[in-house]
Amino acid sequence: MSKFFDPTLPAPPPSLRRLVALTGVKHARKHMGTALAMKRAWAFLKEGKFVYTKIRGVAKVPVRQEALRRLLQYEPEQIRLRLVREPKNQHDPYAVQVQVTANGSKPYHIGYLSEKRAPWVATLLDEGVWVSAEMSQITGGSGNKKFGMNVLLEIDHPDLKIVSQPEMRPF
């Protein structure tokens, strides 16, 4: 029996072992030893399909603070987030930009995934794994506190388990 390859069919997602190896090796080059990087890669993927994180870079830029303040007027269902890889970012080759739209508006760069999450999410995106982001909460803004944004990432990989439902895990 001959094997048949159909280029019109989507490629199967990479195995979790491959994803851990890729993320571990990439992260080890930048920050830590290979063993620790592999351990952290497994820990990240063991969190399951749903991963919470904070958006970085929103507190230092006044126009981003204003954008977050304006987002408060919309219902959560009207706000959409998009993750965009920035492999040529001069500060971090694993940078993942977060863009926001409200009611179909033009996408606005609101910040970045944290350095803790970005290498893992960047590798998933680079390998063709679908990772979506949903706004969980806009924080701060009262008194002299700066605004921030918490997001829920959903990783669409058939081998990942649902460890906890998003609504069951408070921020």
Residue frames as a rotation matrix with the C-alpha (Angstrom) as fourth column:
MET 1
0.584 0.812 0.000 0.00
0.812 -0.584 0.000 0.00
0.000 0.000 -1.000 0.00
SER 2
-0.415 -0.738 0.532 1.47
0.714 -0.627 -0.313 3.36
0.565 0.250 0.787 -0.99
LYS 3
-0.256 0.272 -0.928 1.19
0.742 -0.560 -0.369 6.42
-0.620 -0.783 -0.058 1.18
PHE 4
0.026 0.369 0.929 -0.76
0.853 -0.493 0.172 9.31
0.521 0.788 -0.328 -0.27
PHE 5
-0.600 -0.259 -0.757 -0.06
0.638 -0.726 -0.257 12.92
-0.483 -0.637 0.601 0.58
ASP 6
0.232 0.728 0.646 -2.80
0.900 -0.413 0.142 15.47
0.370 0.548 -0.750 -0.04
PRO 7
-0.765 -0.644 -0.006 -1.40
0.602 -0.712 -0.363 19.04
0.229 -0.281 0.932 0.22
THR 8
-0.338 0.710 0.618 -4.93
-0.156 -0.690 0.707 20.44
0.928 0.142 0.344 0.48
LEU 9
0.601 0.522 -0.606 -5.49
0.476 0.375 0.795 18.79
0.642 -0.766 -0.023 3.85
PRO 10
0.649 -0.381 0.659 -4.28
-0.644 -0.735 0.209 20.67
0.405 -0.560 -0.722 6.93
ALA 11
-0.283 -0.833 -0.475 -1.08
-0.194 0.535 -0.822 19.35
0.939 -0.141 -0.313 8.47
PRO 12
0.533 0.433 -0.727 -1.53
0.596 0.418 0.686 17.57
0.601 -0.799 -0.035 11.80
PRO 13
0.816 -0.249 0.523 -0.50
-0.478 -0.799 0.365 19.66
0.327 -0.547 -0.771 14.79
PRO 14
-0.204 -0.946 -0.252 2.99
-0.427 0.317 -0.847 19.03
0.881 -0.065 -0.468 16.15
SER 15
0.277 0.265 -0.924 3.17
0.588 0.714 0.381 16.62
0.760 -0.649 0.042 19.05
LEU 16
0.975 0.093 0.200 3.43
-0.105 -0.602 0.792 17.98
0.194 -0.793 -0.577 22.57
ARG 17
0.542 -0.841 -0.012 6.89
0.612 0.385 0.691 16.43
-0.576 -0.381 0.723 22.86
ARG 18
-0.066 -0.550 0.833 8.05
0.948 -0.295 -0.119 18.39
0.311 0.782 0.541 19.80
LEU 19
0.556 0.356 0.752 6.55
0.187 -0.934 0.304 21.62
0.810 -0.028 -0.586 21.17
VAL 20
0.968 -0.235 -0.086 8.26
0.062 -0.108 0.992 21.13
-0.243 -0.966 -0.090 24.53
ALA 21
0.223 -0.941 0.254 11.59
0.875 0.308 0.373 20.39
-0.429 0.139 0.892 22.85
LEU 22
0.002 -0.195 0.981 11.34
0.771 -0.624 -0.125 23.46
0.636 0.757 0.149 20.61
THR 23
0.745 0.333 0.577 10.26
-0.042 -0.841 0.539 25.83
0.665 -0.426 -0.613 23.37
GLY 24
0.888 -0.431 -0.160 12.78
0.277 0.225 0.934 24.43
-0.367 -0.874 0.319 25.83
VAL 25
0.057 -0.919 0.391 15.72
0.982 0.123 0.145 24.74
-0.182 0.375 0.909 23.46
LYS 26
0.112 0.034 0.993 14.75
0.535 -0.845 -0.031 28.25
0.838 0.534 -0.113 22.35
HIS 27
0.879 0.293 0.376 14.22
-0.134 -0.606 0.784 29.45
0.458 -0.739 -0.494 25.91
ALA 28
0.721 -0.665 -0.195 17.42
0.581 0.426 0.694 27.76
-0.378 -0.614 0.693 27.14
ARG 29
-0.013 -0.754 0.656 19.47
0.930 -0.251 -0.270 29.75
0.368 0.607 0.704 24.65
LYS 30
0.117 0.148 0.982 18.14
0.131 -0.982 0.133 33.01
0.984 0.113 -0.134 25.98
HIS 31
0.408 0.301 0.862 17.62
-0.651 -0.567 0.506 32.65
0.641 -0.767 -0.036 29.72
MET 32
0.380 -0.076 0.922 18.53
-0.835 0.400 0.377 29.39
-0.397 -0.913 0.089 31.42
GLY 33
-0.725 -0.650 0.227 19.93
-0.537 0.740 0.403 25.90
-0.430 0.171 -0.886 31.21
THR 34
-0.615 0.454 -0.645 18.28
-0.514 0.390 0.764 23.31
0.598 0.801 -0.007 28.99
ALA 35
-0.730 0.331 -0.597 17.02
0.549 0.805 -0.224 21.12
0.407 -0.492 -0.770 31.86
LEU 36
-0.655 0.486 -0.578 15.26
0.315 -0.519 -0.794 24.00
-0.686 -0.703 0.187 33.59
ALA 37
-0.654 0.396 -0.644 13.86
-0.712 -0.611 0.347 25.26
-0.256 0.685 0.682 30.28
MET 38
-0.683 0.399 -0.612 12.42
-0.126 0.761 0.637 21.82
0.719 0.512 -0.469 29.45
LYS 39
-0.714 0.403 -0.573 10.88
0.699 0.360 -0.618 21.59
-0.043 -0.842 -0.538 32.93
ARG 40
-0.598 0.474 -0.646 9.22
-0.087 -0.840 -0.536 24.99
-0.797 -0.264 0.544 32.49
ALA 41
-0.719 0.346 -0.602 8.00
-0.665 -0.092 0.741 24.10
0.201 0.934 0.296 29.01
TRP 42
-0.656 0.494 -0.571 6.23
0.405 0.869 0.286 21.01
0.638 -0.044 -0.769 30.37
ALA 43
-0.651 0.406 -0.641 4.84
0.603 -0.237 -0.762 23.05
-0.461 -0.883 -0.090 33.26
PHE 44
-0.715 0.383 -0.584 3.42
-0.524 -0.847 0.086 25.62
-0.462 0.368 0.807 30.82
LEU 45
-0.598 0.491 -0.634 1.73
-0.524 0.360 0.772 22.97
0.607 0.794 0.042 28.68
LYS 46
-0.724 0.328 -0.607 0.45
0.580 0.765 -0.279 21.12
0.373 -0.554 -0.744 31.76
GLU 47
-0.837 0.473 -0.275 -1.57
-0.181 -0.714 -0.677 24.22
-0.517 -0.517 0.683 32.62
GLY 48
-0.231 0.770 0.595 -3.86
0.646 0.579 -0.498 22.93
-0.728 0.270 -0.631 29.90
LYS 49
-0.106 0.299 0.948 -5.90
0.968 -0.187 0.168 24.57
0.228 0.936 -0.270 27.18
PHE 50
0.730 0.475 0.491 -6.61
0.339 -0.876 0.343 27.69
0.593 -0.084 -0.801 29.20
VAL 51
-0.197 -0.866 -0.460 -3.79
0.970 -0.104 -0.220 29.92
0.142 -0.489 0.861 30.48
TYR 52
0.878 0.466 -0.106 -4.22
0.478 -0.855 0.201 33.26
0.003 -0.228 -0.974 32.24
THR 53
-0.247 -0.969 -0.018 -1.69
0.969 -0.247 -0.017 36.07
0.012 -0.022 1.000 31.86
LYS 54
0.445 0.286 -0.849 -1.28
0.368 -0.922 -0.118 39.82
-0.817 -0.260 -0.515 32.14
ILE 55
0.682 -0.224 0.696 -0.50
0.631 -0.302 -0.715 42.19
0.371 0.927 -0.065 29.29
ARG 56
0.078 -0.765 -0.639 2.80
0.784 -0.349 0.513 44.02
-0.615 -0.542 0.573 29.71
GLY 57
-0.762 -0.540 0.357 3.73
0.646 -0.596 0.478 47.47
-0.045 0.595 0.803 28.49
VAL 58
0.093 0.881 0.464 0.40
0.756 -0.366 0.543 49.15
0.648 0.300 -0.700 29.19
ALA 59
0.608 0.199 -0.769 1.35
0.756 -0.441 0.484 51.14
-0.242 -0.875 -0.418 32.29
LYS 60
-0.242 -0.861 -0.447 4.29
0.600 -0.495 0.629 53.04
-0.762 -0.116 0.637 30.81
VAL 61
-0.886 -0.053 0.461 2.57
0.440 -0.407 0.800 54.37
0.145 0.912 0.383 27.69
PRO 62
-0.744 0.594 -0.305 -0.07
-0.174 -0.613 -0.771 57.08
-0.645 -0.520 0.559 28.34
VAL 63
-0.402 0.641 -0.654 -1.99
-0.906 -0.179 0.383 56.43
0.128 0.747 0.652 25.10
ARG 64
-0.581 0.186 -0.792 -2.38
0.042 0.979 0.199 52.78
0.813 0.083 -0.577 26.09
GLN 65
-0.883 0.296 -0.364 -3.73
0.378 -0.011 -0.926 53.88
-0.278 -0.955 -0.102 29.47
GLU 66
-0.540 0.698 -0.470 -6.29
-0.674 -0.693 -0.256 56.04
-0.504 0.178 0.845 27.65
ALA 67
-0.464 0.347 -0.815 -7.17
-0.630 0.517 0.579 53.12
0.623 0.782 -0.021 25.34
LEU 68
-0.774 0.167 -0.610 -7.84
0.449 0.825 -0.344 50.87
0.446 -0.540 -0.713 28.35
ARG 69
-0.786 0.519 -0.335 -9.98
0.008 -0.534 -0.846 53.56
-0.618 -0.667 0.415 29.96
ARG 70
-0.421 0.626 -0.656 -12.03
-0.899 -0.382 0.212 53.80
-0.118 0.680 0.724 26.75
LEU 71
-0.682 0.129 -0.720 -12.44
-0.205 0.911 0.357 50.02
0.702 0.391 -0.595 26.57
LEU 72
-0.945 0.314 -0.088 -14.39
0.173 0.254 -0.952 50.17
-0.277 -0.915 -0.295 29.85
GLN 73
-0.416 0.831 -0.369 -17.39
-0.737 -0.545 -0.399 51.57
-0.533 0.106 0.839 27.95
TYR 74
-0.195 0.299 -0.934 -17.74
-0.811 0.487 0.325 48.34
0.552 0.821 0.147 25.90
GLU 75
0.752 0.427 0.502 -19.23
-0.607 0.744 0.278 45.01
-0.255 -0.514 0.819 26.84
PRO 76
-0.112 -0.866 0.487 -16.64
-0.455 0.480 0.750 42.21
-0.883 -0.138 -0.448 26.98
GLU 77
0.236 0.281 0.930 -18.30
0.573 0.733 -0.367 40.54
-0.784 0.620 0.012 23.96
GLN 78
0.984 0.177 0.014 -17.54
0.125 -0.636 -0.761 43.65
-0.126 0.751 -0.648 21.88
ILE 79
0.430 -0.900 -0.065 -13.80
-0.839 -0.425 0.339 43.49
-0.332 -0.091 -0.939 22.57
ARG 80
0.984 -0.181 -0.001 -11.58
0.160 0.874 -0.458 41.23
0.084 0.451 0.889 20.47
LEU 81
0.401 -0.916 -0.006 -7.90
-0.578 -0.259 0.774 40.48
-0.711 -0.307 -0.633 20.97
ARG 82
0.963 -0.209 -0.167 -5.41
-0.027 0.544 -0.839 39.25
0.267 0.812 0.519 18.41
LEU 83
0.521 -0.848 0.101 -1.93
0.045 0.146 0.988 37.86
-0.852 -0.510 0.114 19.01
VAL 84
0.959 -0.266 -0.093 0.72
-0.146 -0.187 -0.971 38.94
0.241 0.946 -0.218 16.51
ARG 85
0.566 -0.822 -0.067 4.25
0.752 0.481 0.450 37.50
-0.338 -0.305 0.890 16.45
GLU 86
0.917 -0.391 -0.076 7.13
-0.395 -0.868 -0.302 39.97
0.052 0.308 -0.950 16.27
PRO 87
0.771 -0.637 0.025 10.18
0.622 0.760 0.188 37.80
-0.139 -0.129 0.982 15.52
LYS 88
0.028 -0.790 0.613 12.21
0.724 -0.407 -0.558 40.86
0.690 0.459 0.560 14.47
ASN 89
0.932 0.299 0.206 11.55
0.058 -0.683 0.728 42.76
0.358 -0.666 -0.654 17.73
GLN 90
0.167 -0.968 0.186 14.91
-0.223 -0.221 -0.949 44.23
0.960 0.117 -0.253 18.76
HIS 91
-0.165 -0.200 0.966 14.32
-0.960 -0.193 -0.204 43.63
0.227 -0.961 -0.161 22.49
ASP 92
-0.294 0.155 0.943 12.84
-0.469 0.836 -0.283 40.13
-0.833 -0.526 -0.173 22.37
PRO 93
-0.810 -0.067 -0.582 12.79
-0.575 0.282 0.768 37.73
0.113 0.957 -0.268 19.39
TYR 94
-0.789 0.569 -0.231 9.91
0.579 0.815 0.032 35.85
0.207 -0.108 -0.972 21.06
ALA 95
-0.855 0.453 -0.254 7.73
-0.249 -0.786 -0.566 38.95
-0.456 -0.420 0.785 21.42
VAL 96
-0.534 0.798 0.278 3.99
0.815 0.398 0.422 38.46
0.226 0.452 -0.863 20.96
GLN 97
-0.965 0.221 0.144 2.10
-0.228 -0.973 -0.033 41.69
0.133 -0.065 0.989 20.43
VAL 98
-0.450 0.890 -0.067 -1.49
0.799 0.368 -0.476 41.96
-0.399 -0.268 -0.877 21.67
GLN 99
-0.951 0.243 0.189 -3.84
-0.086 -0.798 0.596 43.98
0.296 0.551 0.781 19.49
VAL 100
-0.567 0.805 -0.174 -7.33
0.491 0.161 -0.856 45.00
-0.661 -0.571 -0.487 20.55
THR 101
-0.838 0.463 0.288 -10.43
0.013 -0.512 0.859 45.99
0.545 0.724 0.423 18.59
ALA 102
-0.701 0.694 -0.165 -13.74
0.224 -0.004 -0.975 47.18
-0.677 -0.720 -0.153 19.99
ASN 103
0.321 0.942 -0.101 -16.92
0.071 -0.130 -0.989 46.90
-0.944 0.311 -0.108 17.94
GLY 104
0.607 -0.085 0.790 -14.97
0.757 0.365 -0.542 46.19
-0.242 0.927 0.285 14.77
SER 105
0.870 -0.332 -0.365 -12.63
-0.332 -0.941 0.065 49.18
-0.366 0.065 -0.929 15.11
LYS 106
0.540 -0.783 -0.310 -9.14
-0.391 0.093 -0.916 49.29
0.745 0.616 -0.256 13.63
PRO 107
0.636 -0.344 -0.691 -6.69
0.663 0.702 0.260 47.05
0.395 -0.623 0.675 15.58
TYR 108
0.629 -0.434 0.645 -4.69
-0.555 -0.832 -0.019 48.89
0.545 -0.346 -0.764 18.24
HIS 109
-0.059 -0.759 -0.648 -1.41
0.286 0.610 -0.739 47.64
0.956 -0.229 0.181 19.77
ILE 110
0.761 0.480 0.437 -2.25
-0.273 -0.373 0.887 47.55
0.589 -0.794 -0.153 23.48
GLY 111
0.366 -0.683 0.632 0.84
-0.869 -0.006 0.495 45.70
-0.334 -0.730 -0.596 24.78
TYR 112
-0.207 -0.556 -0.805 2.75
-0.701 0.659 -0.275 42.42
0.683 0.507 -0.526 24.82
LEU 113
0.834 0.278 -0.476 2.54
0.076 0.798 0.599 39.01
0.546 -0.535 0.644 26.43
SER 114
0.768 -0.544 0.336 4.89
-0.549 -0.290 0.784 38.79
-0.329 -0.787 -0.522 29.40
GLU 115
-0.050 -0.897 -0.439 8.45
-0.945 0.184 -0.268 37.56
0.322 0.402 -0.857 28.96
LYS 116
-0.534 -0.078 0.842 7.42
-0.561 0.777 -0.284 34.53
-0.632 -0.624 -0.459 31.02
ARG 117
0.264 0.783 0.563 4.68
0.031 0.577 -0.816 33.49
-0.964 0.233 0.128 28.56
ALA 118
0.523 0.061 -0.850 5.93
-0.720 -0.503 -0.479 34.89
-0.457 0.862 -0.219 25.23
PRO 119
-0.547 -0.784 -0.295 8.59
-0.813 0.413 0.411 32.25
-0.200 0.464 -0.863 24.35
TRP 120
-0.718 0.325 0.615 6.11
0.172 0.939 -0.297 29.42
-0.674 -0.107 -0.731 24.81
VAL 121
0.373 0.922 -0.102 3.24
0.170 -0.176 -0.970 31.13
-0.912 0.344 -0.222 22.98
ALA 122
0.202 -0.388 -0.899 5.60
-0.853 -0.521 0.033 32.32
-0.481 0.760 -0.436 20.22
THR 123
-0.832 -0.549 0.082 6.75
-0.458 0.764 0.455 28.76
-0.312 0.341 -0.887 19.58
LEU 124
-0.327 0.798 0.507 3.18
0.430 0.603 -0.672 27.49
-0.842 -0.002 -0.540 19.48
LEU 125
0.579 0.557 -0.595 2.23
-0.210 -0.603 -0.770 30.20
-0.787 0.571 -0.232 16.97
ASP 126
-0.142 -0.745 -0.652 5.36
-0.918 -0.147 0.368 29.55
-0.369 0.651 -0.663 14.89
GLU 127
-0.924 -0.223 0.312 4.48
-0.153 0.960 0.235 25.85
-0.352 0.169 -0.921 14.75
GLY 128
-0.725 0.665 -0.179 0.97
-0.262 -0.026 0.965 26.55
0.637 0.746 0.193 13.51
VAL 129
-0.531 0.571 -0.625 -0.89
0.836 0.472 -0.279 25.88
0.136 -0.671 -0.729 16.79
TRP 130
-0.050 0.622 0.782 -3.88
0.246 -0.751 0.613 28.18
0.968 0.223 -0.116 17.11
VAL 131
-0.565 -0.090 -0.820 -3.72
0.823 -0.130 -0.553 30.33
-0.056 -0.987 0.148 20.24
SER 132
0.049 0.651 0.758 -6.57
0.454 -0.690 0.563 32.74
0.890 0.316 -0.329 20.84
ALA 133
-0.889 -0.330 -0.318 -6.81
0.440 -0.418 -0.795 35.49
0.129 -0.846 0.517 23.43
GLU 134
0.158 0.961 0.227 -9.84
0.568 -0.276 0.776 36.84
0.808 0.006 -0.589 25.22
MET 135
-0.478 -0.292 0.829 -9.99
-0.395 -0.771 -0.499 39.77
0.785 -0.566 0.253 27.58
SER 136
-0.307 0.321 -0.896 -10.60
0.755 0.656 -0.023 38.57
0.580 -0.683 -0.443 31.10
GLN 137
0.590 0.444 -0.675 -10.52
0.790 -0.490 0.368 41.85
-0.168 -0.750 -0.639 33.00
ILE 138
0.080 -0.550 0.831 -9.38
0.232 -0.801 -0.552 45.46
0.969 0.237 0.063 32.95
THR 139
0.302 -0.066 -0.951 -7.79
0.939 0.193 0.285 46.19
0.165 -0.979 0.120 36.30
GLY 140
-0.592 -0.642 -0.487 -6.81
0.762 -0.643 -0.079 49.32
-0.262 -0.418 0.870 38.21
GLY 141
-0.401 0.372 0.837 -7.84
0.537 -0.644 0.544 52.82
0.742 0.668 0.058 37.27
SER 142
0.738 0.672 -0.056 -9.11
0.432 -0.407 0.805 53.85
0.518 -0.618 -0.591 40.70
GLY 143
0.755 -0.486 -0.439 -7.21
0.208 -0.457 0.865 56.44
-0.621 -0.745 -0.244 42.69
ASN 144
0.357 -0.698 -0.620 -3.73
-0.840 -0.531 0.113 56.70
-0.408 0.480 -0.776 41.28
LYS 145
-0.084 -0.341 0.936 -3.55
0.040 0.938 0.345 53.07
-0.996 0.067 -0.065 40.09
LYS 146
-0.567 -0.182 -0.803 -2.72
-0.769 -0.232 0.596 52.53
-0.295 0.956 -0.008 36.45
PHE 147
0.590 0.802 -0.094 -4.92
-0.757 0.509 -0.411 50.41
-0.282 0.313 0.907 34.22
GLY 148
-0.683 -0.713 0.157 -3.90
-0.591 0.666 0.456 46.88
-0.430 0.219 -0.876 33.30
MET 149
0.293 0.783 -0.549 -5.41
-0.942 0.336 -0.023 44.02
0.167 0.523 0.836 31.34
ASN 150
-0.449 -0.296 0.843 -5.69
-0.457 0.887 0.068 40.33
-0.768 -0.355 -0.533 32.18
VAL 151
0.009 0.427 -0.904 -6.29
-0.986 0.156 0.063 37.88
0.168 0.891 0.422 29.36
LEU 152
0.307 0.150 0.940 -7.23
-0.315 0.948 -0.049 34.26
-0.898 -0.281 0.338 28.92
LEU 153
-0.404 -0.475 -0.782 -5.27
-0.912 0.139 0.387 32.36
-0.075 0.869 -0.489 26.31
GLU 154
0.581 0.541 0.608 -6.83
-0.411 0.840 -0.355 29.27
-0.703 -0.044 0.710 24.76
ILE 155
-0.509 -0.812 -0.285 -4.45
-0.756 0.263 0.600 26.82
-0.413 0.520 -0.748 23.13
ASP 156
0.605 0.781 -0.156 -6.09
-0.734 0.471 -0.489 24.69
-0.309 0.410 0.858 20.47
HIS 157
-0.492 -0.731 -0.472 -4.17
-0.804 0.590 -0.075 21.43
0.333 0.343 -0.878 20.52
PRO 158
0.349 0.775 -0.526 -5.90
-0.507 0.629 0.589 18.02
0.788 0.061 0.613 20.58
ASP 159
-0.031 -0.438 -0.899 -3.50
0.480 0.782 -0.398 16.59
0.877 -0.443 0.186 23.18
LEU 160
-0.882 -0.255 0.397 -4.02
-0.177 -0.602 -0.779 19.34
0.437 -0.757 0.485 25.76
LYS 161
-0.350 0.759 -0.550 -6.51
0.858 0.495 0.138 18.66
0.377 -0.423 -0.824 28.49
ILE 162
0.174 0.472 0.864 -8.90
-0.152 -0.854 0.497 21.08
0.973 -0.218 -0.077 30.08
VAL 163
-0.681 -0.513 -0.522 -7.30
0.446 0.274 -0.852 21.42
0.580 -0.813 0.043 33.51
SER 164
-0.504 0.594 -0.627 -9.78
0.562 -0.325 -0.761 24.01
-0.656 -0.736 -0.170 34.72
GLN 165
0.213 0.666 0.715 -12.63
0.956 -0.293 -0.012 25.85
0.201 0.686 -0.699 33.11
PRO 166
-0.544 -0.505 0.670 -11.96
0.440 -0.851 -0.285 29.58
0.715 0.140 0.685 32.64
GLU 167
0.153 0.679 0.718 -14.92
-0.331 -0.649 0.685 30.66
0.931 -0.342 0.125 34.73
MET 168
0.849 0.173 -0.499 -13.77
0.334 0.557 0.761 28.47
0.409 -0.813 0.415 37.62
ARG 169
0.042 -0.934 -0.355 -10.34
0.998 0.056 -0.028 30.09
0.046 -0.353 0.934 37.96
PRO 170
0.922 0.347 -0.173 -10.45
0.365 -0.927 0.088 33.60
-0.130 -0.144 -0.981 39.33
PHE 171
0.342 -0.822 0.456 -7.68
0.369 -0.329 -0.869 36.06
0.864 0.465 0.191 38.56
